[in-house]
Amino acid sequence: MPHQKHLSCIEACHACAVACNHCAASCLQEPDVKMMARCIALDMDCAAICQLAAAAMARGSEHAKAICSLCADICQSCGDECAKHGMEHCQQCAKACHQCGQECRKMAAMA
């Protein structure tokens, strides 16, 4: 089963996608939604790439490493943006993004 050796990365990707979707939905409820536009956009990109990365690893895709490398970059951007905002949902999202980014970097570096 190809996915077993990447289980921690798959789990981090799932957790990050959930956190990003929650963050985007919560940001849309903030009083100044315009101020949250970049956060929301990055949340949506990050959730999508995390879902793709998890699926690619689960099926043993030959492109999984490249996808995880891109996922790590997007997670870093999203995490950095979320970290700038004081809301709890943004802080939780930043943590999930940075953790996922680390897992994806490890996975992409595997020989």
MOZI-V714287 format. One record per backbone hydrogen bond with DSSP energy under -0.5 kcal/mol. NH is the residue of the N-H (numbers start at 1). CO is the residue of the C=O. E is the energy in kcal/mol with one decimal. If there is no record, write none. Layout:
nh/co/e
NH/CO/E
NH/CO/E
This chain:
nh/co/e
3/58/-0.5
4/1/-1.1
5/2/-0.6
6/3/-1.1
7/4/-1.3
10/6/-2.7
11/7/-2.7
12/8/-1.9
13/9/-2.5
14/10/-2.4
15/11/-2.6
16/12/-2.3
17/13/-2.5
18/14/-2.2
19/15/-2.4
20/16/-2.9
21/17/-2.4
22/18/-2.4
23/19/-2.6
24/20/-2.7
25/21/-2.1
26/22/-2.6
27/23/-3.0
28/24/-1.7
29/26/-1.3
30/27/-1.4
33/31/-0.8
35/32/-0.7
36/32/-0.7
36/33/-1.2
37/34/-1.3
40/36/-2.8
41/37/-2.5
42/38/-2.6
43/39/-2.6
44/40/-2.2
45/41/-2.2
46/42/-3.1
47/43/-2.7
48/44/-1.9
49/45/-2.4
50/46/-2.5
51/47/-2.0
52/48/-2.1
53/49/-2.8
54/50/-2.5
55/51/-2.1
56/52/-2.7
57/53/-2.5
58/54/-2.4
59/55/-1.8
60/57/-1.0
61/56/-2.8
64/61/-1.5
67/63/-2.6
68/64/-2.8
69/65/-2.1
70/66/-2.1
71/67/-2.7
72/68/-2.4
73/69/-1.5
74/70/-2.4
75/71/-3.0
76/72/-2.0
77/73/-2.0
78/74/-2.7
79/75/-3.0
80/76/-2.5
81/77/-2.1
82/78/-2.9
83/79/-2.1
84/80/-0.6
84/81/-1.3
85/82/-1.7
91/87/-2.2
92/88/-2.7
93/89/-1.9
94/90/-2.7
95/91/-1.9
96/92/-2.2
97/93/-3.0
98/94/-2.6
99/95/-2.2
100/96/-2.5
101/97/-2.8
102/98/-1.8
103/99/-2.1
104/100/-3.0
105/101/-2.1
106/102/-2.2
107/103/-2.5
108/104/-2.7
109/105/-1.4
110/106/-0.6
110/107/-1.1
